[in-house]
């Protein structure tokens, strides 16, 4: 599992077991103090990811929404077009889906 190289998987399992015990005991109506970390916090901590790394700026979010709308549009166009050859659509998709971040900056 190369993606988890350098990750303390035993620590992660221990934290998730704490969460599982809490959920089970809370489900039985027992009064119990919740673990110090949420499941999300445990993942971030074990993987070495900070909350700042996950922050998305308003501009990035707007770019994503614009791209998402464009993807929806091209899919609708492809479904509606009956006279466009598969080769032409492949060229359109290649140009559209193989974009680079520099084009978004402009």
Buried (B, 14 or more C-beta within 10 A) or exposed (E): EEEEEEEBEEEBEEBBEBBEEBEEEEEEEEEEEEBEBEBEEBBBBBBEEEEEEEEEEEEEEEBEEEEEEEEEEBEEEEEEEEEEEEEEBEEBEEEEEEEEEEEEEE
